[in-house]
Amino acid sequence: MAPNTLPTATREMPLASAWGNKSAGRELTELLRGAPQRMRVRPAEERVWEKVPAGLLVALRRHAGEERGAPWPQPLVSHYARYFRDGNRTAYEGLVAARQQRLTRAALMCLFPDPDPDTSTDAGADPDTHADPAVNDRDEPDWLDEVIDGAYLLCEQSSWSWAAHDDVFSRSGEVVPRRSRPYLDLGAGEVAAQLAWLDHVLGDRLDSRAAGLRRRIREEAAERVIRPFLDRLDWHWLGLDGNVHNWNPWIHSNLLAAAIFLLDDPNEQARTVARCIEGLDRFLASLPEDGAIDEGFAYWWNGAGRMLEGLALLEEATGGALDADLPVIRELVAFPHRMHIGADWFLNVADGPARAAKALPWDMLLRWAVRLRDQDAAQHAAARASARPDAAAGLGRVLHSLLNAANDPTPAQSPLVPFTYLPSVQIMAAREQGGTEKGLFLAAKGGHNDEHHNHRDVGSVVVAVDGIPLLVDAGQPTYTAKTFGPDRYDIRAMQSAWHSVPAPFGLEQGTGAEFAAEVLKAPDPTDPTLQLALGAAYGVRPDQWIRTTSLDRKARTAIVEDRWELGVPPVNGTSDVDITYLAAGTVTVGHGAATVLPAGIPAAGTTRGAELRWEPAAAVVLIDEWPLDDPLLADIWGAKLTRLRFRQPAAVPAHSTAEHPSAAGAFTLTVKATP
């Protein structure tokens, strides 16, 4: 393939099919003329910002005031080099994030000056809105200084990429980033987009305080992201090899912002946007018809969600000429509420935490849901969209969140749908009664072990009571160099031994697409039963291990039945089988029964837990505590998780012979809510 030539598409590209010639060439150049003037997010001097309730900014304003005048976070080369030395990512990435978040807060203080007490308390004045920025600007020079300092620090930062992604070490053995060969990754895209939104909303105010800063921003963005994007086609996140993952829409949507606001040459702007459209099209073409994301709810926001933001930018920039009303987008918009367990708990798979992050752009999802007339998705997003904006979301997302907050959406409750089945990822989620968290929630997953951000979790189950997960998936630990290296599955959270799955002969599941489940019975809304053949996940014949997971609404029980018929134990196995369940909370085990109460709830508390019973009751129960010293896991689950392993010897059926020995047996776990 020529270095600057894109390969011919081998599958239908949804955007190219829908938009035709409008998405490239002269027609796109014309459509983009005057694009910044058509954006919903407006420059600071426009009065649209006066409608934003001042109460939304209290925490941001307090934080910004506390850090103003203090030294800026300073990522050093020792922090960058540390990743290559001991695998630590957070030392460098934490300082970069703190710097960018401080800049976001300072920009917002310029956009929303502190209301003048004299004007805000006048008769007829609305204390929930802001004073006119053109009148009340007594603090603006100080905040502008804060902004120009932060923007200039980013321009001076040796690398916009994160050390964990930079290829400097693999290419040269060095650990110091090279300005002459910038690496275009998630971090670089985030900085470019932040500076682009900053330039858009504050514009000439930047140059009025530091003449030449806007030129410098444009030069840095061109050198660090635009030219590498246009000149190189070996970026793995482009998906040209068919492996399209969440980096694709995340980076492309940020590049769209940079192109729209920072590129003054119409032809270069159109070329960059056209390349972004091609990239987003590859992501769209890779999505299954049911809109499932194999990385789960948490990565939806930095994958599918980023794509939706990019498509909205394109539509606004072209005055509606490029709109995306595609069937798969309707399914994508439904994914978050389909994964909802209760409160801020969501079904997590792969590298996803079980609790929703605080800085999610629910307002973006709400706009798409309303547009597509998906009432359940709109209800769910509206119920979550009342949270205060968080600088960790990024400047572009915060600006949109505040703009949408001015419309004051009607309070709503999450729909808590009774049933979901996504065949592309073999995920079933069912609750005892739709519309309420009360009662049992059961989820089961098939899939395979080559999914994005994969954990060895084929066949896993999650059970919640009254909206609180008690049989759980641990989720994402803190990322290190090990996380995405050859030793990934040395990490406990990634191993099947620490998921709620079986272990025939004590075996760990294998890694790769061939280690997969096979659906024997698909569920439906009236019979939420998923039956899977799991043998292949362990390298044996698929039908040698059958797991059937079902929710009996009438009996108010969740049932997981395992049946197996195995051959001779492998050399690396044992003569036993283990059925593992990972529990969160206080676990009490008796003969043939156990209870799991939510963490921090005493036995006599009013919150219900899960009652577990099993057959055969004589199975040996092994209890392993997992003290959580990882801050991400501890923040979700508390001090520990508990693994229950139900161990049985391999039973020998009557038809077993010396020449053809086999081990067969069954184990059933029944879960109901405690009284």
C-alpha positions in Angstrom: 0.0 0.0 0.0 1.4 3.4 -0.9 2.1 5.5 2.2 -0.6 8.0 1.6 -3.2 5.8 0.0 -6.1 4.4 1.9 -7.1 0.8 1.1 -10.3 0.1 -0.8 -13.1 -0.7 1.6 -14.2 -4.3 1.6 -17.5 -3.7 3.3 -20.3 -1.1 3.0 -19.4 2.2 4.6 -22.5 3.7 6.1 -21.5 7.4 6.0 -20.1 7.2 2.5 -23.3 5.5 1.4 -25.5 8.1 3.0 -23.5 11.2 2.2 -21.9 10.4 -1.2 -19.8 13.2 -2.7 -20.8 15.6 0.1 -18.2 14.0 2.4 -15.1 14.8 0.4 -13.6 17.2 -2.2 -14.9 20.6 -3.3 -18.4 20.0 -2.0 -17.1 19.4 1.5 -14.9 22.5 1.3 -17.9 24.6 0.5 -20.0 23.0 3.2 -17.4 23.8 5.8 -17.1 27.5 5.0 -18.0 29.5 8.0 -18.4 26.3 10.1 -17.5 27.9 13.5 -20.4 30.3 13.1 -22.8 27.5 13.0 -21.8 25.7 16.1 -24.1 25.5 19.1 -21.3 26.3 21.4 -20.8 30.0 20.9 -18.0 32.5 21.7 -17.9 34.1 25.1 -19.4 37.4 24.0 -22.6 35.9 22.9 -25.5 36.1 25.4 -26.4 32.4 25.2 -24.1 31.7 28.2 -26.2 34.1 30.4 -28.9 31.4 30.6 -26.7 28.9 32.3 -27.7 28.5 36.0 -24.9 29.9 38.2 -25.5 27.1 40.7 -23.9 24.6 38.3 -20.6 26.3 38.6 -20.2 26.6 42.3 -17.8 23.7 42.8 -15.8 24.6 39.6 -15.5 28.2 40.8 -14.4 27.2 44.2 -11.8 24.8 42.8 -10.5 27.3 40.3 -10.2 30.0 43.0 -8.2 27.6 45.3 -5.6 26.8 42.6 -5.3 30.2 41.0 -1.8 31.6 41.8 -0.4 28.3 42.8 2.3 26.6 40.7 0.9 24.7 37.7 1.2 20.9 37.7 4.5 20.1 36.1 5.0 16.7 34.4 8.7 16.0 34.2 10.9 13.7 32.1 11.4 11.5 35.1 7.6 10.9 35.2 7.6 10.2 31.5 10.6 7.8 31.8 9.1 6.0 34.8 6.6 4.2 32.6 9.5 2.5 30.7 11.3 1.8 33.9 8.7 0.3 36.2 5.4 0.5 34.2 3.8 3.3 36.3 1.4 5.3 34.1 -0.3 7.5 36.7 2.7 9.6 37.7 2.9 11.3 34.3 -0.7 11.0 33.2 -2.1 12.3 36.5 0.0 15.6 36.2 -1.0 16.1 32.6 -4.7 15.6 33.5 -4.4 18.0 36.4 -2.9 20.7 34.1 -5.6 20.3 31.5 -8.4 20.3 34.1 -7.0 23.5 35.6 -7.0 25.1 32.2 -10.6 24.1 31.6 -11.7 25.6 34.9 -9.9 28.9 34.2 -11.5 29.1 30.7 -14.9 28.6 32.4 -14.1 31.4 34.8 -13.5 33.7 31.8 -16.7 32.6 30.2 -18.7 33.0 33.4 -17.4 35.9 35.5 -18.4 35.8 39.2 -21.8 37.6 39.5 -21.6 41.1 40.8 -23.3 41.2 44.2 -24.7 44.7 43.5 -26.3 43.6 40.2 -27.3 40.1 41.1 -29.3 41.2 44.2 -31.1 44.1 42.5 -34.9 43.9 42.4 -35.9 41.6 39.5 -32.4 40.1 39.1 -32.2 36.4 38.7 -29.7 35.0 41.2 -29.5 31.8 39.2 -28.1 33.4 36.0 -24.9 35.3 35.3 -24.3 39.0 35.1 -23.6 40.3 31.6 -19.9 39.4 30.9 -19.5 42.6 29.0 -20.4 44.6 32.1 -19.0 42.5 34.9 -15.4 41.7 34.0 -13.5 42.9 37.0 -11.7 39.5 37.4 -11.4 38.7 33.7 -7.7 39.9 33.3 -6.6 37.6 36.1 -8.5 34.7 34.7 -7.2 35.4 31.2 -3.6 35.3 32.6 -4.5 31.9 34.1 -5.8 30.8 30.7 -2.9 32.0 28.6 -0.4 30.5 31.1 -2.1 27.1 30.9 -2.5 27.2 27.1 1.2 28.2 26.7 2.3 25.4 29.0 0.6 22.9 26.8 2.3 24.4 23.7 5.6 24.1 25.5 5.0 20.5 26.7 7.5 18.3 25.0 5.0 15.6 24.2 1.2 15.6 23.9 1.1 11.9 23.9 1.1 9.7 27.0 4.3 7.7 27.7 2.4 4.4 27.7 1.5 5.0 24.0 4.6 6.7 22.6 6.7 4.4 20.3 10.0 6.2 21.1 11.3 3.3 23.2 10.3 0.6 20.8 11.9 2.5 17.9 15.1 3.7 19.5 15.4 2.4 23.0 15.1 6.0 24.3 12.6 7.2 26.8 12.7 10.9 26.0 9.9 12.0 23.6 11.1 13.4 20.2 9.5 16.6 19.0 10.5 15.8 15.5 8.4 12.6 15.5 5.2 13.3 17.5 3.0 10.4 18.4 -0.6 10.9 17.7 -2.6 9.1 20.5 -5.5 9.7 22.8 -3.5 12.3 24.8 -2.4 14.3 21.8 -6.0 14.3 20.5 -7.3 15.5 23.9 -4.8 18.4 24.0 -5.6 19.5 20.5 -9.3 19.5 21.1 -9.0 21.4 24.3 -7.0 24.1 22.7 -9.4 24.2 19.8 -12.5 24.7 22.0 -10.5 27.3 24.0 -9.7 29.2 20.9 -13.3 29.0 19.7 -14.9 30.4 22.9 -12.3 33.0 23.9 -10.9 33.8 20.5 -9.5 37.4 20.3 -9.4 37.7 24.1 -6.4 35.3 24.1 -4.4 37.5 21.7 -5.5 40.7 23.6 -3.7 39.3 26.6 -0.8 37.5 24.8 -0.5 38.5 21.2 0.7 35.6 19.1 -0.8 32.9 21.3 -3.5 31.9 18.9 -0.8 31.6 16.1 1.3 29.4 18.4 -1.7 27.2 19.2 -2.3 26.7 15.5 1.3 25.9 14.8 1.5 23.3 17.5 -1.7 21.6 16.6 -0.6 21.4 12.9 2.8 20.0 13.8 1.7 17.6 16.5 -1.6 16.2 15.2 -2.8 17.5 11.8 0.3 16.7 9.8 1.0 13.3 11.4 -2.6 12.4 10.8 -2.5 13.4 7.1 1.0 12.2 6.4 1.0 8.7 8.0 -1.3 5.8 7.6 0.4 3.4 10.0 -1.5 4.5 13.1 -3.1 1.4 14.5 -6.2 3.2 15.6 -7.2 4.0 12.0 -8.4 0.4 11.8 -7.0 -0.3 8.4 -6.1 -3.8 9.4 -9.8 -4.5 10.3 -9.2 -4.1 14.1 -11.3 -1.1 14.9 -11.5 -0.1 18.5 -12.4 2.9 20.7 -9.3 4.9 19.9 -10.7 5.4 16.4 -13.7 7.6 17.2 -12.0 9.2 20.3 -9.2 10.6 18.2 -11.1 11.3 15.1 -13.8 13.3 17.0 -11.0 15.4 18.7 -9.3 15.9 15.3 -12.6 17.2 13.9 -12.7 19.9 16.6 -9.1 20.8 15.8 -9.8 21.0 12.1 -12.9 23.1 12.4 -11.5 25.7 14.8 -7.8 25.8 14.2 -7.3 25.2 10.4 -7.6 28.4 8.4 -6.8 26.9 5.0 -10.1 25.7 3.6 -8.5 22.9 1.5 -6.4 21.5 4.4 -9.5 21.8 6.6 -11.6 19.8 4.2 -8.9 17.2 3.6 -8.6 16.7 7.4 -12.3 16.5 7.9 -12.7 14.1 5.0 -10.1 11.8 6.5 -11.9 11.9 9.8 -15.2 10.9 8.1 -13.4 7.9 6.5 -12.1 6.9 10.0 -15.5 7.3 11.7 -17.1 5.3 8.8 -14.7 2.4 9.6 -15.8 2.4 13.2 -19.5 2.5 12.2 -19.0 -0.3 9.7 -17.5 -2.5 12.4 -20.4 -2.2 14.8 -22.9 -5.0 15.1 -26.6 -4.4 14.2 -27.7 -4.7 17.8 -25.4 -1.8 18.8 -23.5 -3.8 21.4 -20.1 -2.6 22.6 -17.9 -5.6 23.6 -15.9 -3.3 25.9 -19.0 -2.5 27.8 -20.8 0.5 29.3 -17.7 2.4 30.5 -16.0 2.3 27.2 -19.2 3.2 25.3 -18.6 6.8 26.4 -15.1 6.8 24.9 -15.9 4.9 21.8 -19.5 5.0 20.5 -20.1 8.2 22.6 -17.1 9.9 21.0 -18.4 9.0 17.6 -21.8 10.5 18.3 -20.1 13.7 19.4 -18.1 13.7 16.2 -21.2 13.2 14.0 -22.9 16.0 15.9 -20.0 18.3 15.1 -20.1 17.4 11.5 -23.8 18.1 11.3 -23.4 21.5 13.0 -20.4 22.4 10.9 -22.2 21.7 7.6 -25.5 23.3 8.6 -27.2 19.9 8.6 -26.0 18.8 5.2 -24.1 15.8 6.8 -26.5 14.2 9.2 -26.4 10.6 10.5 -29.8 8.9 10.9 -28.7 5.3 10.6 -30.3 2.2 12.2 -27.1 1.2 14.1 -27.0 4.6 15.7 -30.5 4.0 17.1 -29.2 0.8 18.7 -26.1 2.5 20.0 -28.1 5.1 21.8 -30.0 2.3 23.6 -26.9 0.5 24.9 -26.3 2.5 28.1 -29.8 2.1 29.6 -29.9 -1.6 28.6 -26.8 -2.1 30.8 -28.3 -0.3 33.8 -28.6 -2.2 37.1 -29.7 0.6 39.4 -28.5 3.9 40.8 -25.0 4.4 39.4 -24.4 0.7 39.0 -24.0 -0.8 35.4 -23.3 -4.2 34.0 -19.5 -4.2 33.4 -17.5 -6.4 31.2 -13.8 -6.4 30.1 -11.9 -3.3 31.4 -15.0 -1.6 32.7 -15.8 -0.4 36.2 -19.2 -1.4 37.6 -20.0 2.2 38.7 -20.6 5.1 36.2 -17.9 7.8 36.3 -18.9 11.2 37.5 -17.8 13.1 34.3 -20.0 11.5 31.7 -21.8 13.6 29.0 -25.3 12.4 29.7 -26.6 15.6 28.0 -25.1 14.4 24.7 -26.9 11.1 25.0 -30.1 12.9 25.9 -30.0 15.0 22.7 -29.5 12.0 20.5 -32.2 10.0 22.3 -34.7 12.9 21.9 -33.7 13.3 18.3 -34.2 9.6 17.6 -37.4 9.5 19.7 -36.1 6.7 21.9 -38.2 7.4 25.0 -36.4 4.9 27.3 -32.9 6.2 26.3 -34.1 9.8 26.8 -35.6 9.0 30.2 -32.5 7.3 31.3 -30.2 10.2 30.1 -32.4 12.9 31.6 -32.4 11.1 35.0 -28.6 11.2 34.9 -28.0 14.6 33.3 -28.6 16.6 36.4 -25.0 16.0 37.7 -22.7 19.0 38.0 -20.1 19.4 35.2 -16.7 18.1 36.0 -13.5 19.5 34.4 -12.3 15.9 34.0 -14.7 15.5 31.1 -12.7 17.9 29.0 -13.5 21.5 27.9 -15.6 20.5 24.9 -17.9 18.2 26.8 -18.2 20.7 29.7 -19.2 23.5 27.4 -21.9 21.4 25.8 -23.1 20.2 29.2 -23.5 23.8 30.4 -25.2 24.9 27.3 -27.7 22.0 27.5 -28.2 22.7 31.2 -29.6 26.1 30.2 -32.6 24.2 28.8 -33.3 22.7 32.2 -34.5 19.2 31.2 -37.6 17.8 32.9 -36.6 15.5 35.8 -37.1 11.9 34.9 -36.5 8.4 36.2 -34.5 5.6 34.6 -36.7 3.1 32.7 -35.0 0.1 34.2 -36.0 -2.1 31.3 -37.0 -5.7 32.2 -35.0 -7.6 29.6 -32.2 -7.2 27.1 -30.4 -9.7 24.9 -27.5 -8.7 22.6 -26.7 -11.6 20.3 -23.5 -10.2 18.9 -21.8 -10.3 22.3 -24.1 -13.0 23.8 -25.1 -10.8 26.8 -28.4 -11.2 28.6 -29.7 -8.9 31.3 -33.0 -9.4 33.0 -34.7 -8.0 36.1 -37.5 -9.4 38.3 -39.8 -6.5 37.4 -39.3 -3.7 34.9 -39.4 -0.1 36.1 -38.0 -0.8 39.6 -34.6 -1.7 41.1 -36.4 -3.9 43.7 -35.8 -7.6 43.4 -33.3 -9.6 41.4 -31.2 -8.5 38.4 -29.4 -11.2 36.5 -26.9 -10.9 33.7 -25.0 -13.6 31.8 -22.3 -13.3 29.2 -20.9 -15.7 26.5 -18.7 -14.1 23.9 -15.0 -15.0 23.4 -11.6 -14.2 24.7 -10.3 -11.9 22.0 -12.7 -9.0 22.7 -11.4 -5.5 23.1 -9.9 -4.9 26.5 -10.6 -8.6 27.0 -11.0 -10.4 30.3 -11.2 -14.2 30.4 -14.9 -14.0 31.4 -16.7 -16.3 29.0 -19.8 -17.7 30.7 -19.7 -15.2 33.6 -22.7 -14.0 35.6 -23.6 -11.0 37.6 -26.4 -10.9 40.2 -27.8 -7.8 41.9 -30.4 -7.4 44.6 -32.4 -4.1 44.8 -30.0 -2.5 42.3 -26.8 -3.4 44.2 -24.5 -6.0 42.5 -23.5 -8.8 44.9 -22.1 -11.5 42.6 -19.9 -9.3 40.5 -17.2 -8.8 37.9 -14.3 -7.0 39.5 -13.7 -4.8 36.5 -10.8 -2.5 35.6 -7.7 -2.2 37.9 -5.3 0.7 37.6 -3.5 0.5 34.2 0.2 -0.1 34.1 2.7 -1.3 31.5 1.6 -4.9 32.3 -2.1 -4.2 31.4 -1.5 -4.2 27.6 1.6 -6.3 27.5 2.3 -10.1 27.2 1.8 -10.5 30.9 -1.8 -9.1 30.9 -3.3 -12.3 32.3 -1.0 -12.4 35.2 -3.3 -9.6 36.6 -5.9 -11.2 38.8 -8.8 -9.1 37.6 -8.3 -10.4 34.1 -8.2 -14.1 35.0 -11.1 -16.5 34.7 -10.1 -17.9 38.1 -11.4 -14.6 39.5 -14.6 -14.3 37.5 -17.9 -16.1 38.2 -17.2 -18.9 35.8 -16.4 -22.7 36.1 -12.9 -24.2 36.1 -13.0 -27.7 34.6 -10.1 -29.6 36.1 -9.1 -26.3 37.6 -8.2 -24.9 34.2 -7.9 -21.2 33.3 -9.6 -20.1 30.1 -7.5 -19.6 27.0 -6.8 -16.4 25.2 -8.1 -15.9 21.6 -11.3 -15.8 19.6 -11.4 -19.6 19.4 -11.9 -19.7 23.2 -15.5 -18.9 22.9 -19.0 -19.8 24.0 -21.7 -21.3 21.8 -25.3 -20.3 22.3 -27.5 -23.4 22.6 -30.6 -21.6 23.7 -31.1 -17.8 23.3 -33.3 -16.0 25.8 -36.5 -14.0 25.2 -38.4 -11.5 27.3 -40.8 -14.1 28.6 -38.2 -16.7 29.2 -34.9 -15.1 30.3 -32.8 -18.2 29.9 -29.4 -18.3 28.2 -27.8 -21.7 27.7 -24.2 -21.8 26.6 -21.7 -24.4 25.6 -18.5 -23.3 27.4 -16.0 -26.2 26.7 -14.1 -24.4 24.0 -13.2 -21.6 26.3 -11.0 -24.2 28.1 -9.7 -25.9 25.0 -12.1 -28.9 25.2 -15.1 -29.9 23.1 -17.8 -27.1 23.5 -20.5 -29.5 24.7 -18.4 -30.9 27.5 -19.4 -28.0 29.7 -23.0 -26.6 29.5 -24.0 -23.6 31.6 -27.7 -22.5 31.8 -28.5 -19.2 33.4 -32.1 -18.2 34.0 -34.3 -15.8 36.0 -37.5 -17.3 37.3 -39.7 -14.2 37.9 -42.5 -16.2 39.4 -40.3 -18.0 42.0 -38.1 -14.8 42.4 -34.9 -16.8 41.9 -31.8 -16.6 39.7 -30.5 -20.1 38.7 -27.1 -21.0 37.3 -26.9 -24.7 36.4 -23.6 -26.3 35.3 -23.5 -29.7 33.7 -20.3 -31.4 32.4 -19.0 -34.5 30.9 -15.2 -34.4 30.7 -12.5 -36.8 29.6 -9.2 -37.5 31.1 -7.7 -34.5 33.1 -5.0 -32.7 31.1 -1.4 -32.7 32.3 -1.8 -29.2 33.6 -5.1 -29.9 35.3 -6.4 -31.5 38.5 -9.0 -34.2 39.1 -11.5 -31.7 40.5 -13.8 -29.1 39.0 -14.3 -25.7 40.6 -17.4 -23.5 40.2 -16.3 -20.0 41.1 -18.4 -17.0 42.1 -16.9 -13.6 43.0 -18.9 -11.8 45.8 -18.9 -8.1 46.9 -19.9 -7.4 50.5 -20.1 -9.4 53.7 -20.2 -13.1 53.0 -21.4 -15.7 55.5 -21.2 -19.4 54.6 -23.1 -22.3 56.2 -23.9 -25.9 55.1 -25.4 -25.7 51.6 -26.2 -22.0 51.9 -24.6 -18.6 52.1 -25.6 -14.9 52.3 -24.0 -11.9 50.7 -24.9 -8.5 52.2 -23.9 -5.2 50.7 -20.7 -3.8 52.1 -21.1 -1.9 55.3 -24.6 -3.3 56.0 -24.8 -5.2 59.4 -26.7 -8.5 59.4 -29.7 -6.8 61.1 -29.8 -4.0 58.6 -32.8 -3.1 56.4 -31.0 -3.4 53.1 -31.5 -6.8 51.5 -28.7 -9.1 50.3 -28.5 -12.3 48.4 -29.2 -15.8 49.7 -27.2 -18.5 47.9 -28.1 -22.2 48.0 -26.5 -25.0 46.0 -26.8 -28.6 45.0 -25.1 -30.8 45.8 -25.0 -29.3 49.3 -22.0 -31.5 50.1 -19.7 -29.6 47.6 -16.6 -28.3 49.3 -16.6 -24.5 49.6 -13.3 -22.8 49.5 -13.2 -19.1 50.5 -10.5 -16.7 49.3 -10.4 -13.1 50.3 -9.0 -10.5 47.9 -7.8 -7.4 49.8 -8.1 -4.5 47.4 -5.0 -2.3 47.5 -5.7 -1.1 43.9 -7.4 2.4 44.3 -9.7 1.9 41.3 -11.1 -1.4 42.6 -11.2 -0.2 46.2 -13.2 2.8 45.2 -15.8 0.6 43.6 -16.0 -2.4 46.0 -14.5 -1.3 49.3 -11.8 -3.1 51.2 -12.2 -6.6 49.7 -13.9 -9.0 47.3 -14.5 -12.7 48.2 -14.2 -15.7 46.0 -16.3 -18.7 46.6 -15.1 -21.9 44.9 -17.4 -24.9 45.0 -15.2 -27.9 44.5 -16.3 -31.3 43.5 -14.3 -34.4 42.6 -14.8 -35.7 39.1 -17.7 -38.2 39.3 -17.3 -41.4 37.4 -20.5 -42.4 35.6 -21.6 -46.1 35.1 -20.7 -46.0 31.4 -17.1 -45.0 32.0 -14.5 -47.6 31.0 -10.8 -48.0 31.5 -10.2 -47.3 27.8 -12.6 -44.3 27.7 -12.7 -42.8 31.2 -14.9 -39.7 31.7 -16.0 -37.4 34.4 -19.5 -36.1 34.6 -21.5 -34.1 37.1 -23.7 -31.2 37.8 -23.9 -28.2 40.1 -26.7 -25.7 40.6 -26.6 -22.3 42.3 -29.9 -20.7 43.3 -30.0 -17.1 44.3 -32.9 -15.2 45.9 -33.1 -12.0 47.9 -32.8 -12.2 51.6 -36.0 -11.5 53.6 
